[in-house]
Amino acid sequence: MATTKASKAAASKTGKMEDSEFHEFFVDELKDIYWAEKHLVKALPKMQKAATSPELAAAFEKHTQETQQHIETLEKVFELLDEKAVAKKCDAMAGLLEEASGIIEDTDKGTMIRDAGLILAAQKVEHYEIATYGTLRVFAANMGHTEVEQLLSQTLENEKATDVALTELAETSINAPASAE
């Protein structure tokens, strides 16, 4: 979408850029992470079922609930932006979830090696989400979408906390038994 110098200058002064290419890019990336979250919420129960450790299964159950909240938060973000909540296929998440399925297929049921692999897969997902939400939060701030920025910041902090919890679980009860199998 072409914009004039005057409209760009006005957008720059107000922080509102609804008609800009940057805003369109931002919304497109929101659609991407929306797809990612909607597919992750379906994949996490499979990861929970595949987990050996009750603690890891519980972590996946908690993450499923949090992911549902992330979906609801994104729907609120779309509403605040006067945009329809539409998902656009996220190739990155599709690949990460395919990799998680591969780990389940390639490891033996009931092993800590499988759990170590599931944590690896889950942390790859978390790091993708952290990168995405961190960037989208900054985009929102640059466009003056303060409430959207706050919502994306909350989700970002939740994603970081999940990553830390997975690391702690791996280091305290999964990796050592996995390496002994």
N, C-alpha and C positions, 0 to 999 in steps of 0.2 A: 504494500500500500504506500503510495507516494504521499509525502507530507510537505507542506511549504515551510520555508524558513520561519515564517511568523508563527505557525502552529507548533513547530519544534521549540521555538523560543518560549512560547506560552506554556507548553508542557514542561519545559525545563524550570520555569519560574514557579509553577504550581505543584510540580511533582506528579501531576496527573497526566498519564500518557495513554489513555484508553484507546486512542485512535492511532497509536504508533506501532511500527513494526516490532519494537521491543516488547510492548505490551502483548501483542499477538504471539510473539515467541514465548513469553512468560506463560500465557494461558495454554499454549501448546504443550509446554513442559509440565504444567499442572495436570493436563490430560494424561500425559505419559506416566507420571507417578501415581495418578489415580488408578490407571490400569494395573500398575505394579502392585499397589496395595490390595486391589480386589482379587488379584490372582494369588498373592502371598497368603491372604486369609484362607484360601482354599487349600494351599499346599502345607501350611503349618500343622493342621491335624494329621496329615500323613506322616510328617516328620515326628510328631508326638507319638504316633502309634509305632513308628519304627525305632524309637529310642529304647535303649536298654535300661538306663538309669532312671529311677523314678524322679530324681531331681531335674534331669534334663527334660523328661516328659512334662513335668510341671512348668518348667520354663517356657516350653513351646505352647502350653495351654495359656499361660499368662500373655505370651506374645500374640497369640491369636486374638485375645480380648483387646489388647492394645492396638492391634492392627485394625480391628473393627472400628475402634475410636478414631484412628487416623483417617479411615474412609469417611467417617461422619464429619471430621474436621475439614477435610478437603471439600466435601459437599457444602459446608458453610462458607469456605473460601470462595468457591464458585458463585455462591449466592451473593456474597459481599461484592463480588466483581460484576454482578449482573450477567453472569455467564451460565450456560447450561452445563451441568456436571456430566461430561461425556468422557469416556475412556478412549485413549488411543494406544494401540499396542506398544508396549515397552519391550523392545528387543533385548535390552540388557537384562531386565528381570526375567524374561522368558528363558534366556540362556542360563541365568543363575538357578532358576527353579529346575531346569532340565538337568543341570549339573547335580543338584541335590537329589533328584530321582536316581541319577546314575550312581551316586554314592550309596544309596540304599540298595540298589541292585548289585553293586560290586562288593558289598561287605556282608559278612555273615550275621544273621539275626542273633541277638542276645550277646553281642560282643561290645566291648568298650572301644574297639577300633571303629565300629559303626558310629558310636556316640561321638568320638573324636572327629570323624568325618562330617557328621551332622552339625557339629559346632562350627567346623570350618565353613561349611556351606551357609550356615545361618549368619556367620560373621561377614562373609562376602556380601550377603544381602544387606546387612546392617551398614556396612561401609558404603555401599552404593546409595542407600537411603540417606545416610549422613551427608554425603557429598551433594546429593540432589536437594535435600531440604535446606542445607546451609546456603547453597547458591540461590535457591528460590526466595529464601528469607531476605537476602541482600537485594535481589531484584525488586521485591516488594517495597523494601525501604527506599530504594532509589526512585521508585515511582510514587512515593507518598502514600502507599497503602498500609497505614499504620496497624490497623486491626488485623489485616492479613499477615503482616510481618509478625505480629505477636502470636497468632495461631501457628504459623509455620515454625516459629522459635520454640514453642511448647513441644511440637512434634519432634523437632530436631533434638531437644534435650532428652526426650523419651527414647529416641533411637540410640543416642549415646549411652544412656543408662542401660539399655538392653545389651549393647555391645560389651560394656564393662561387666555386667552380670554373667554373660557367656564366657568371658575371659576368666573370671573368678571360678566359675564352675569347672572349666577345662583344667585350670591350674591346681585346684584343690581336690578334685575327685575323678577326673576322666583321663587325662593324659598319662599319668603314671601307670595305672592299670592297663591302659591301651598299649603302652610300650612294652609291657611284660607279657602280652598275649602272643 
